[in-house]
């Protein structure tokens, strides 16, 4: 399985993560993310089997947690590189 679908909105110094997992997709949080754009960069994540993220052969919360943790680690590393934290 490839990585989860992630959309980043805003350019503020704070970082927020919105997890989407019920119908639609992460961009459903786009209006809120845009309103917060000056204060925070919002990361809109489609959980597995939702939105534009890949679909699995079976439903497994442990797998989903591992995928989300892996995506989170990647986002932290990217933030460190981008903002020289």
N, C-alpha and C positions, 0 to 999 in steps of 0.2 A: 504494500500500500504506500502511495506517495503521501506527502505532507498534507496537512489540513489547509483548507482555503482560508486565507487571512487577508483582510483589507485594513489598511491604516488610514486614519482620517485625523486631520489637525496637525498642529506643529508646536503646541505648548510644551513646557518643560516636564509636566507630569505625564504619567503613563497609566492609562486605564485599559482594562480588558473586558470586553463583552463577549460572553459565550452564548452562541445561538444553538438551540436544539429542539425547537418546536415549530414545525411548518416554516415556510418562507426561507430566509437566509440572513446571515449576519448583517447585511446592509440594511435590514429593517431598523437597526439602531443608528442609522446614518444621520437622521435629523438631530438626535441628541448629541451624537459625536461632533457634528458641525457646530452646534451651539457651544460646545466645550472646547472647540478648536484652538482658541487663543490660550487657554489654560492647560490643555492636555492633548497628547497624541492618543487617540483611541484606537485600540486594536480590536477589530470585529472578527471573531473566529466562528466559523461553521464547524460544529462538532461532527464526528464521523456519522455517516448516514443521514446527514442534514445539509440543506443548501447546496453549495458547490464543492463540498468536501467529498472525498472518495467514499464509496459504499463498501461495507464488509459483507462477507458471506454469512455471518451470524452476529447476533447482538451480544456484546461482551463488555461490561463496564470496566473490567481490568484492562482490556486492550485499549479502550477509549481513554482511560486515565494515562496509560503509557504514552499514547500518541499526543495527548495534550501536554504532558510533562516534557516530551521531546520538543514540541513546538515552543513551549515556554522557555526552555533553555536556549533555543535558537534565537528567540526574540530578545532575550537578555543579552546575549553575546552581540547581536546586531546593534542594540541600543548602546552598549559600551563602546563599540567601534564608531558609531555615528556621533555620539555626544561626548566622546572622550571622558567618560565617567571614571 
